[in-house]
Amino acid sequence: MGTFYLGLSMAGTVSAGTYTGGTLVELHKWLESWEHAKKNGVTVKATRKTANYNVGDPVHFTKEEVPQHNVKIKSMSGASGGGASAALLIAGLTTGNIEKLLEDAWMSFDVKKMLDTDDLADQQPVYSMLNAKPIDELKNMMMNQQWGSEDLAAKLNYLDDNVEIFLTLATYEGIPFQTSPSRGNGVSYGVLRTHLDYIKFNFTKHANNPSTNTIPFAHDLQFRANKFFKDDAGWKKFFEACPATAAFPVGFRPRKLTRTRKEYDGKLFYFNYSISNPHMDYATIKPAWPEDMLPDEEFDMYYIDGGTFNREPHDLARASLIQSLKLPGNQIPYSGPDTNACVILIDPLPNNFDPQKKPGQKLDGLPTFFKQPGYIIGALADQGRFRPDWIEKALDETYYSRFLVSPIRRDEHGEPYELPLASGLLSAFSGFIDKSYRAHDYQLGRYNTFQFLCCNFGMPSDNVVIDFYKNATDDLKEKYEAAGWFMPKGEHEEHSHCQVIPRTLDPEQINSVQPLWPAITQSKWAELCELALGRAKKLADVITNFGIADSMLDNAVWSFVGKKKVKKALEGIKTELVKYKLLKDY
């Protein structure tokens, strides 16, 4: 009986976090149900017609017949809202309320609070377009979660004893590295800076079995009986890091995190595993900070959204798997039969819903002064998503060490909709408009993940770990096929496959039926427009300060310029919402 290891990588979400939440809940339910079936046996409905079974017939498995290999979550990485989802997942597993946290936390965002003006005051700095109050409320809610007396995570066989967790960050200041070429006559290139940062945590199921991976430095996360999360330094840092990785530029205010010098030794460790045949150990490279800095010396760093430079941090999850499992050749075996680990990238916004246009049509002429910041932010986000190594492997069907879960909705003819997520408009901010949008995306996450685990997440039937089909009797092989655990190879396929996580639960309403598309009323939209106008006016008042004539000039600027521009922008948003049937046109 072998073990297959998972690295979960959660891409940036903005308002589409409920999709990631639905995906993680469905994955958890499959793993939990399978563990129960291993001990008790299970009966599932047939999904394939065989000689002795029709679709829908009950298929009975004794506990000895249920596949006994292990699947363990070994590493996690997250950017932006994906990082927050990683935190909600691990907190939910250790407190036993995973579904409540992953659904309710994302559903709790109130757009009215985002448009509130209580964060804006005259003579005070402005940090963001939207009020970050809902994010702070979520952070405080997590801080005030409390453990019971029982260590629930310790009983989860599908959670490894040590799970490494990485949250990406983007630092304004940058991390400096001194470069002096060996054949450059001792002349330095000077200081090069990377603004791509991250913070690492290590969740340990058993206090007497800590991780031996000390590079890069990790904050410890452990069970604390009857304690609040806020009372533990590691967990407190964990939840403080969530708003920092989710601080979308301009939209939400930047965040400050207190770091220590020792966190930055080995900061480039993942380069060892993402560069083919590296000739040096990147973990030995240290930042070019003053040499007299002590390892525990603290300093403040200021961050924006971790997805700015690394929106899909599968590289961190993959490097963690390679390092912690000590995989030969510094790579995860990918051929299929030899694969014993993989990274699943959960990405609600793989294309960020950007309809194709001809070159030169995306911009409306030469960008004006006020439009340039928006284009720059968009360019940074796009560049953070463009990963040539992932594209190369994703197009190669022989690779079994990388999988992708992303949203898809189909019409009555089976054709995919152009916009699968209600949160996919307005640079993925549209989900904040209404709770019903996020509810749809949560259900779609459950639905898509059920299909993914059933039909796509498989290994060749001669896999070194997923080997339950090899030596089964003919009768048992037929039962495996009827249940869908074994999938015969198709006409153009090289391998037959077995489900990595055997389906031991039957479909439910939420995960087997495509959710209904949501739409808000015109009255709801009018209410939000009034709130948006109110916040925009307050922003204009605070930003434009003309001294003695402040009030009169502010009103003039707002009445003749600002208000018209905001109304025009809201009309553009309304047009998009109506076009994609998210707003009723009556």
C-alpha positions as CSV (number, residue, x, y, z in Angstrom):
1,M,0.0,0.0,0.0
2,G,1.7,3.2,-1.2
3,T,1.0,6.9,-0.8
4,F,0.2,9.5,-3.5
5,Y,1.0,13.0,-2.4
6,L,-0.9,16.2,-3.4
7,G,0.3,19.8,-3.6
8,L,-2.6,22.2,-3.8
9,S,-2.0,25.5,-5.4
10,M,-4.7,28.2,-5.2
11,A,-4.5,30.9,-7.7
12,G,-5.6,34.5,-7.1
13,T,-9.4,35.0,-6.9
14,V,-10.4,38.6,-6.1
15,S,-14.2,38.0,-5.6
16,A,-14.2,34.5,-7.0
17,G,-12.9,33.0,-3.7
18,T,-16.2,31.0,-3.3
19,Y,-15.3,29.0,-6.4
20,T,-12.0,27.9,-4.7
21,G,-14.0,27.3,-1.5
22,G,-16.4,25.0,-3.3
23,T,-13.5,23.1,-4.9
24,L,-11.8,22.5,-1.6
25,V,-14.9,21.5,0.2
26,E,-15.7,18.9,-2.5
27,L,-12.2,17.5,-2.4
28,H,-12.4,17.2,1.3
29,K,-15.7,15.4,1.1
30,W,-14.3,12.8,-1.4
31,L,-11.2,12.2,0.8
32,E,-13.3,11.9,4.0
33,S,-15.9,9.6,2.4
34,W,-13.1,7.3,1.0
35,E,-11.4,7.0,4.4
36,H,-14.7,5.9,5.9
37,A,-15.2,3.4,3.1
38,K,-11.8,1.9,3.7
39,K,-12.9,0.9,7.2
40,N,-16.5,0.0,6.6
41,G,-17.0,-0.8,2.9
42,V,-19.4,1.1,0.7
43,T,-22.2,0.9,-1.9
44,V,-22.3,3.3,-4.8
45,K,-24.3,3.6,-7.9
46,A,-22.8,2.3,-11.2
47,T,-21.8,5.0,-13.6
48,R,-20.8,2.7,-16.4
49,K,-22.6,-0.2,-18.1
50,T,-20.8,-3.5,-17.9
51,A,-21.9,-7.1,-18.5
52,N,-23.6,-7.5,-15.1
53,Y,-24.3,-3.8,-14.2
54,N,-26.5,-1.1,-15.7
55,V,-26.0,2.6,-15.0
56,G,-27.6,3.3,-11.6
57,D,-27.4,-0.2,-10.2
58,P,-26.0,-0.5,-6.7
59,V,-22.4,-1.8,-6.6
60,H,-21.3,-3.2,-3.2
61,F,-17.7,-3.2,-2.0
62,T,-16.5,-4.8,1.2
63,K,-13.8,-2.8,3.1
64,E,-11.2,-5.3,1.7
65,E,-12.3,-4.4,-1.9
66,V,-12.1,-0.7,-1.4
67,P,-8.7,0.6,-2.7
68,Q,-6.3,1.0,0.3
69,H,-3.6,3.3,-1.1
70,N,-3.2,6.7,0.6
71,V,-3.6,10.1,-0.8
72,K,-2.1,12.9,1.4
73,I,-2.1,16.6,1.1
74,K,1.6,17.5,1.5
75,S,1.9,21.1,0.4
76,M,-0.2,24.2,-0.3
77,S,0.4,27.5,-1.9
78,G,-1.9,30.4,-2.5
79,A,-2.0,33.9,-4.0
80,S,-4.4,36.6,-3.1
81,G,-7.8,35.1,-2.3
82,G,-6.3,31.7,-3.0
83,G,-4.0,32.3,-0.1
84,A,-6.9,33.2,2.1
85,S,-8.6,29.9,1.0
86,A,-5.5,28.0,2.0
87,A,-5.7,29.5,5.5
88,L,-9.5,28.8,5.7
89,L,-8.9,25.2,4.6
90,I,-6.2,24.3,7.2
91,A,-8.1,26.2,10.0
92,G,-11.3,24.3,9.0
93,L,-9.5,20.9,9.1
94,T,-8.1,21.5,12.5
95,T,-11.3,22.8,14.0
96,G,-13.7,20.5,12.2
97,N,-15.8,23.2,10.5
98,I,-14.2,23.3,7.1
99,E,-17.4,23.7,5.1
100,K,-18.7,26.5,7.2
101,L,-15.5,28.4,7.0
102,L,-14.9,28.0,3.2
103,E,-18.4,28.9,2.3
104,D,-19.5,31.3,5.0
105,A,-16.3,33.3,5.1
106,W,-16.5,34.2,1.4
107,M,-20.3,34.7,1.5
108,S,-20.0,37.2,4.3
109,F,-18.5,40.0,2.2
110,D,-21.0,42.9,2.1
111,V,-20.5,45.3,-0.8
112,K,-22.2,48.0,1.2
113,K,-19.4,48.0,3.7
114,M,-16.9,48.2,0.9
115,L,-18.6,51.3,-0.3
116,D,-18.8,52.8,3.2
117,T,-16.9,56.1,3.7
118,D,-15.9,55.7,7.3
119,D,-12.3,55.1,6.2
120,L,-12.1,58.5,4.5
121,A,-11.5,61.7,6.4
122,D,-10.2,65.2,5.5
123,Q,-6.5,65.7,6.1
124,Q,-6.0,62.0,6.3
125,P,-4.3,59.8,3.6
126,V,-6.3,57.7,1.2
127,Y,-5.1,54.1,0.8
128,S,-7.6,52.5,-1.5
129,M,-10.6,52.8,-3.8
130,L,-12.7,50.4,-1.6
131,N,-13.2,50.2,2.1
132,A,-11.2,47.2,3.5
133,K,-13.6,46.8,6.4
134,P,-15.0,43.4,5.3
135,I,-11.5,42.0,4.9
136,D,-10.6,43.2,8.4
137,E,-13.8,41.7,9.8
138,L,-13.0,38.3,8.2
139,K,-9.5,38.4,9.7
140,N,-10.8,39.2,13.1
141,M,-13.4,36.4,12.8
142,M,-10.6,33.9,12.0
143,M,-8.5,35.2,14.9
144,N,-11.4,34.5,17.3
145,Q,-11.9,30.9,16.2
146,Q,-11.3,28.5,19.1
147,W,-10.1,24.9,19.2
148,G,-12.0,22.4,21.3
149,S,-10.2,19.9,23.5
150,E,-9.8,17.3,20.7
151,D,-7.1,17.5,18.0
152,L,-9.3,16.8,15.0
153,A,-6.6,17.2,12.3
154,A,-4.5,14.5,14.0
155,K,-7.1,11.9,12.9
156,L,-7.1,12.9,9.2
157,N,-5.2,10.3,7.3
158,Y,-5.4,12.4,4.1
159,L,-3.5,15.2,5.7
160,D,0.3,14.6,5.9
161,D,2.0,14.9,9.3
162,N,3.7,18.1,8.1
163,V,2.1,20.4,5.5
164,E,4.1,23.3,4.1
165,I,2.0,26.3,3.2
166,F,3.2,29.3,1.1
167,L,1.3,32.6,0.7
168,T,2.7,34.8,-2.0
169,L,3.3,38.5,-1.4
170,A,4.4,41.5,-3.5
171,T,6.7,43.9,-1.7
172,Y,7.0,47.5,-2.6
173,E,10.5,47.7,-1.2
174,G,12.0,44.7,-2.9
175,I,14.5,42.1,-1.7
176,P,18.1,43.1,-2.8
177,F,20.7,40.7,-4.0
178,Q,24.3,41.6,-4.8
179,T,25.7,40.2,-8.0
180,S,29.4,40.0,-8.9
181,P,30.2,37.9,-12.0
182,S,33.2,35.5,-11.5
183,R,34.6,36.6,-14.8
184,G,33.7,40.2,-14.5
185,N,37.0,41.5,-13.1
186,G,35.4,41.7,-9.7
187,V,33.0,44.5,-10.9
188,S,29.5,44.1,-9.5
189,Y,26.4,44.4,-11.5
190,G,25.1,46.2,-8.5
191,V,22.0,45.4,-6.5
192,L,19.2,43.5,-8.2
193,R,15.8,43.4,-6.5
194,T,13.0,41.0,-6.6
195,H,9.6,42.2,-5.5
196,L,8.2,38.7,-5.5
197,D,8.0,37.6,-1.9
198,Y,6.2,34.9,0.1
199,I,5.7,33.8,3.7
200,K,6.0,30.2,4.7
201,F,4.1,28.2,7.4
202,N,4.5,24.6,8.6
203,F,1.4,22.9,9.9
204,T,2.3,19.9,12.1
205,K,-0.3,17.4,13.1
206,H,1.8,16.0,15.9
207,A,3.8,18.3,18.2
208,N,6.6,15.7,18.6
209,N,7.1,15.3,14.9
210,P,8.1,18.7,13.5
211,S,9.2,19.2,9.9
212,T,12.9,18.9,9.1
213,N,12.6,21.4,6.2
214,T,14.1,24.5,7.9
215,I,15.0,26.3,4.7
216,P,13.3,28.6,4.0
217,F,12.2,29.5,7.6
218,A,8.6,28.6,8.4
219,H,6.2,29.8,11.1
220,D,4.8,26.9,13.1
221,L,1.1,26.0,13.1
222,Q,0.0,23.5,15.7
223,F,-3.1,22.5,17.6
224,R,-3.6,24.3,20.9
225,A,-6.4,22.8,23.0
226,N,-9.1,25.2,24.0
227,K,-7.1,28.2,22.8
228,F,-8.1,31.0,20.4
229,F,-6.1,31.3,17.2
230,K,-5.2,34.9,18.2
231,D,-3.4,33.6,21.3
232,D,-0.8,31.6,19.2
233,A,2.0,33.6,17.5
234,G,2.2,31.3,14.4
235,W,-1.6,31.3,13.7
236,K,-1.8,35.0,14.4
237,K,0.9,35.6,11.8
238,F,-1.0,33.3,9.4
239,F,-4.2,35.3,9.5
240,E,-2.3,38.6,9.4
241,A,-0.7,37.4,6.2
242,C,-4.0,36.8,4.5
243,P,-5.0,40.4,4.0
244,A,-1.5,41.1,2.8
245,T,-1.6,38.5,0.0
246,A,-5.1,39.7,-0.9
247,A,-4.3,43.5,-1.0
248,F,-5.4,44.0,-4.7
249,P,-3.5,47.1,-5.9
250,V,-5.5,50.4,-5.6
251,G,-8.7,48.4,-4.9
252,F,-7.7,47.5,-1.3
253,R,-5.2,49.2,0.9
254,P,-1.6,47.8,1.2
255,R,-0.7,45.9,4.3
256,K,2.2,45.8,6.7
257,L,3.7,42.6,8.0
258,T,6.5,42.4,10.6
259,R,9.2,40.0,9.3
260,T,12.5,38.8,10.6
261,R,15.9,38.5,8.9
262,K,16.0,34.7,9.2
263,E,12.9,34.4,7.0
264,Y,14.9,35.5,4.0
265,D,17.7,33.0,4.1
266,G,17.0,30.4,1.4
267,K,14.2,32.6,0.0
268,L,15.1,31.5,-3.5
269,F,15.0,27.8,-2.7
270,Y,12.4,27.1,-5.3
271,F,14.7,28.1,-8.1
272,N,16.6,24.8,-7.5
273,Y,13.5,22.9,-8.6
274,S,12.1,25.2,-11.3
275,I,15.3,25.6,-13.4
276,S,16.5,22.7,-15.4
277,N,19.8,21.3,-14.0
278,P,20.8,24.3,-11.9
279,H,24.5,24.6,-11.3
280,M,24.2,26.3,-7.9
281,D,22.2,26.0,-4.7
282,Y,19.9,28.9,-4.7
283,A,19.1,28.3,-1.1
284,T,22.5,29.6,-0.2
285,I,21.9,33.0,-1.6
286,K,21.2,35.6,1.0
287,P,19.8,39.2,0.5
288,A,22.3,42.0,0.4
289,W,21.2,43.5,3.7
290,P,23.7,44.8,6.4
291,E,25.8,41.9,7.6
292,D,25.3,42.9,11.3
293,M,21.6,42.1,11.1
294,L,20.7,39.4,13.6
295,P,18.5,36.4,12.6
296,D,15.6,37.5,14.8
297,E,15.9,41.2,14.0
298,E,12.4,42.5,13.1
299,F,11.5,45.0,10.4
300,D,8.2,46.0,8.7
301,M,7.5,45.3,5.0
302,Y,4.6,46.7,3.0
303,Y,2.8,44.5,0.6
304,I,0.2,44.5,-2.2
305,D,-1.6,41.5,-3.7
306,G,0.6,38.4,-3.9
307,G,-0.9,37.7,-7.3
308,T,0.8,40.8,-8.7
309,F,3.9,38.8,-9.6
310,N,2.9,35.2,-8.9
311,R,-0.8,34.7,-9.3
312,E,-0.6,30.9,-9.8
313,P,2.1,29.7,-7.4
314,H,2.2,26.1,-8.5
315,D,6.0,26.5,-8.5
316,L,6.1,26.8,-4.8
317,A,3.9,23.8,-4.2
318,R,5.9,21.7,-6.6
319,A,9.3,22.8,-5.1
320,S,7.9,21.9,-1.7
321,L,6.9,18.5,-2.8
322,I,10.3,17.8,-4.4
323,Q,12.2,19.0,-1.3
324,S,10.1,17.4,1.4
325,L,9.7,14.1,-0.4
326,K,13.4,14.1,-1.5
327,L,12.4,13.1,-5.0
328,P,15.3,12.0,-7.3
329,G,16.4,14.2,-10.1
330,N,14.8,17.2,-8.5
331,Q,11.5,16.6,-10.2
332,I,8.2,14.9,-9.7
333,P,8.0,11.7,-11.8
334,Y,5.6,12.7,-14.6
335,S,5.3,9.7,-17.0
336,G,2.1,8.3,-15.5
337,P,3.1,4.8,-14.4
338,D,5.9,6.3,-12.2
339,T,4.0,9.4,-10.9
340,N,3.7,9.4,-7.1
341,A,2.8,13.0,-6.5
342,C,1.2,15.9,-8.4
343,V,0.2,19.6,-8.1
344,I,-3.4,20.5,-8.6
345,L,-3.8,24.2,-9.6
346,I,-7.2,25.6,-8.6
347,D,-7.7,28.6,-10.8
348,P,-11.1,30.3,-10.9
349,L,-9.9,32.9,-13.4
350,P,-7.5,31.1,-15.8
351,N,-8.3,33.6,-18.6
352,N,-9.7,36.4,-16.4
353,F,-12.5,36.6,-19.0
354,D,-10.8,38.7,-21.6
355,P,-12.5,38.3,-25.0
356,Q,-10.1,38.0,-27.9
357,K,-9.5,41.1,-29.9
358,K,-7.2,41.9,-32.8
359,P,-3.9,43.6,-32.0
360,G,-4.3,47.2,-31.4
361,Q,-8.0,47.0,-30.4
362,K,-7.7,46.5,-26.7
363,L,-6.7,50.1,-26.0
364,D,-8.8,53.0,-27.0
365,G,-6.1,55.1,-28.5
366,L,-3.0,56.4,-26.7
367,P,-3.5,55.9,-22.9
368,T,-4.2,59.2,-21.1
369,F,-2.5,60.2,-17.9
370,F,-5.5,58.9,-15.8
371,K,-5.9,55.6,-17.7
372,Q,-2.2,54.6,-17.5
373,P,-2.3,53.3,-13.8
374,G,-5.1,50.9,-14.7
375,Y,-3.3,49.6,-17.7
376,I,-0.1,49.2,-15.7
377,I,-1.9,47.2,-13.0
378,G,-3.5,45.0,-15.7
379,A,-0.2,44.4,-17.3
380,L,1.4,43.4,-14.0
381,A,-1.5,40.9,-13.3
382,D,-1.2,39.4,-16.8
383,Q,2.6,39.0,-16.5
384,G,2.1,37.4,-13.1
385,R,-0.1,34.8,-14.8
386,F,2.1,34.1,-17.8
387,R,4.2,31.0,-16.8
388,P,6.0,29.4,-19.8
389,D,6.9,26.3,-17.8
390,W,3.3,25.6,-16.9
391,I,2.1,26.3,-20.4
392,E,4.7,23.8,-21.8
393,K,3.7,21.0,-19.5
394,A,-0.1,21.7,-19.7
395,L,0.1,21.1,-23.5
396,D,1.9,17.8,-23.0
397,E,-0.5,14.9,-22.5
398,T,2.3,12.7,-21.2
399,Y,2.6,14.8,-18.1
400,Y,0.7,13.4,-15.1
401,S,2.2,15.5,-12.3
402,R,0.2,18.7,-13.0
403,F,-3.6,19.1,-13.0
404,L,-5.9,22.1,-13.3
405,V,-9.4,22.7,-11.9
406,S,-11.1,25.7,-13.5
407,P,-14.7,26.9,-14.0
408,I,-16.8,25.7,-16.9
409,R,-20.5,26.1,-17.5
410,R,-22.3,24.5,-20.5
411,D,-25.5,25.4,-22.3
412,E,-28.2,22.9,-23.3
413,H,-26.2,21.9,-26.4
414,G,-23.1,21.1,-24.3
415,E,-21.2,24.2,-25.5
416,P,-19.2,26.2,-22.9
417,Y,-20.5,29.6,-21.9
418,E,-18.2,32.6,-22.5
419,L,-18.5,33.7,-18.9
420,P,-18.6,30.7,-16.5
421,L,-18.3,32.7,-13.2
422,A,-20.6,35.4,-12.0
423,S,-17.5,36.8,-10.4
424,G,-15.6,37.0,-13.7
425,L,-16.4,40.6,-14.8
426,L,-14.8,43.9,-13.8
427,S,-11.4,42.3,-13.4
428,A,-13.0,39.7,-11.2
429,F,-14.6,42.2,-8.8
430,S,-18.2,41.6,-9.9
431,G,-18.7,38.9,-7.3
432,F,-18.7,41.5,-4.6
433,I,-21.9,43.1,-6.2
434,D,-24.2,40.5,-4.7
435,K,-24.2,37.4,-2.5
436,S,-26.1,35.4,-5.1
437,Y,-23.2,35.7,-7.5
438,R,-20.8,34.2,-5.0
439,A,-23.3,31.5,-4.1
440,H,-23.5,30.4,-7.7
441,D,-19.7,30.3,-8.0
442,Y,-19.4,28.2,-4.8
443,Q,-21.9,25.6,-6.2
444,L,-20.1,25.7,-9.6
445,G,-16.8,24.9,-7.7
446,R,-18.5,21.9,-6.1
447,Y,-20.0,20.8,-9.5
448,N,-16.8,21.2,-11.5
449,T,-14.7,19.5,-8.9
450,F,-17.0,16.5,-8.8
451,Q,-16.6,16.1,-12.6
452,F,-12.9,16.6,-12.3
453,L,-12.4,13.9,-9.7
454,C,-14.7,11.5,-11.5
455,C,-13.4,11.9,-15.0
456,N,-10.0,13.8,-15.1
457,F,-8.1,13.0,-12.0
458,G,-6.7,9.6,-12.9
459,M,-3.5,7.7,-13.2
460,P,-2.6,4.9,-15.6
461,S,-3.8,1.6,-14.3
462,D,-0.2,0.4,-14.0
463,N,0.7,3.3,-11.7
464,V,3.2,2.5,-9.0
465,V,0.8,3.7,-6.3
466,I,-2.7,3.6,-7.8
467,D,-2.4,-0.1,-8.4
468,F,-5.7,-1.6,-7.1
469,Y,-6.8,-2.8,-10.5
470,K,-3.7,-4.8,-11.4
471,N,-4.2,-7.9,-9.3
472,A,-8.0,-7.8,-8.8
473,T,-10.1,-10.7,-9.8
474,D,-12.2,-10.5,-12.9
475,D,-15.4,-10.0,-10.9
476,L,-13.8,-7.2,-8.8
477,K,-12.4,-5.6,-12.0
478,E,-15.9,-5.4,-13.4
479,K,-17.1,-3.7,-10.2
480,Y,-14.3,-1.2,-10.4
481,E,-15.3,-0.4,-13.9
482,A,-19.0,-0.2,-13.1
483,A,-18.3,2.2,-10.2
484,G,-16.1,4.4,-12.5
485,W,-13.0,3.7,-10.4
486,F,-11.4,2.1,-13.5
487,M,-11.8,3.9,-16.9
488,P,-10.9,1.9,-20.0
489,K,-8.7,3.7,-22.4
490,G,-10.4,5.6,-25.2
491,E,-9.8,5.3,-28.9
492,H,-6.9,7.7,-29.0
493,E,-5.6,7.1,-25.5
494,E,-2.4,5.3,-24.6
495,H,-3.5,4.2,-21.1
496,S,-6.5,3.0,-19.2
497,H,-6.9,4.9,-16.0
498,C,-7.9,4.6,-12.3
499,Q,-9.3,7.3,-10.2
500,V,-6.7,8.7,-7.8
501,I,-9.5,9.2,-5.2
502,P,-12.1,6.5,-5.7
503,R,-15.7,8.0,-5.7
504,T,-17.3,6.6,-2.6
505,L,-20.2,9.0,-2.4
506,D,-23.1,9.4,-4.8
507,P,-24.0,12.7,-6.5
508,E,-26.0,15.3,-4.5
509,Q,-27.9,18.3,-5.8
510,I,-25.1,20.7,-5.1
511,N,-22.3,18.8,-6.9
512,S,-24.1,17.0,-9.7
513,V,-26.4,19.7,-11.1
514,Q,-25.1,22.9,-12.8
515,P,-26.3,25.8,-10.7
516,L,-28.8,28.4,-12.0
517,W,-27.3,31.6,-13.3
518,P,-28.0,34.5,-10.8
519,A,-29.3,38.0,-11.6
520,I,-30.0,41.0,-9.5
521,T,-32.9,43.5,-9.9
522,Q,-32.7,47.0,-11.3
523,S,-33.7,48.3,-7.8
524,K,-30.8,46.5,-6.3
525,W,-28.4,47.9,-8.9
526,A,-29.8,51.5,-8.3
527,E,-29.1,51.1,-4.6
528,L,-25.5,50.1,-5.2
529,C,-25.1,53.0,-7.7
530,E,-26.1,55.5,-5.0
531,L,-23.6,54.0,-2.6
532,A,-20.8,54.0,-5.3
533,L,-21.6,57.7,-6.1
534,G,-21.4,58.5,-2.4
535,R,-18.0,56.9,-1.9
536,A,-16.7,58.4,-5.2
537,K,-17.7,61.9,-4.0
538,K,-16.1,61.4,-0.6
539,L,-12.9,60.2,-2.3
540,A,-12.9,63.2,-4.5
541,D,-13.5,65.5,-1.5
542,V,-10.6,64.0,0.4
543,I,-8.1,63.8,-2.5
544,T,-8.8,67.4,-3.8
545,N,-8.0,69.8,-1.0
546,F,-8.1,73.5,-2.2
547,G,-7.7,75.2,1.2
548,I,-10.0,78.1,1.9
549,A,-12.2,77.5,-1.1
550,D,-12.2,73.8,-0.5
551,S,-15.9,73.2,-0.2
552,M,-16.9,75.3,-3.1
553,L,-14.3,74.0,-5.5
554,D,-14.8,70.4,-4.4
555,N,-18.5,70.7,-5.3
556,A,-17.7,72.3,-8.6
557,V,-15.2,69.6,-9.5
558,W,-17.6,66.9,-8.5
559,S,-20.6,68.3,-10.2
560,F,-19.0,69.2,-13.5
561,V,-16.3,66.4,-13.9
562,G,-16.2,63.7,-11.3
563,K,-19.9,62.8,-11.1
564,K,-20.3,62.5,-14.8
565,K,-17.2,60.2,-15.1
566,V,-18.4,57.9,-12.3
567,K,-21.9,57.7,-13.8
568,K,-20.5,56.9,-17.2
569,A,-18.4,54.1,-15.6
570,L,-21.4,52.7,-13.8
571,E,-23.4,52.8,-17.0
572,G,-20.6,50.8,-18.6
573,I,-20.7,48.2,-15.8
574,K,-24.5,48.0,-16.1
575,T,-24.2,47.3,-19.8
576,E,-21.8,44.4,-19.1
577,L,-24.1,43.0,-16.3
578,V,-27.1,43.1,-18.6
579,K,-25.1,41.6,-21.5
580,Y,-24.2,38.6,-19.5
581,K,-27.6,38.3,-17.8
582,L,-26.3,39.2,-14.3
583,L,-28.7,42.1,-14.2
584,K,-32.3,41.9,-15.2
585,D,-33.1,44.2,-18.1
586,Y,-36.5,45.3,-16.8
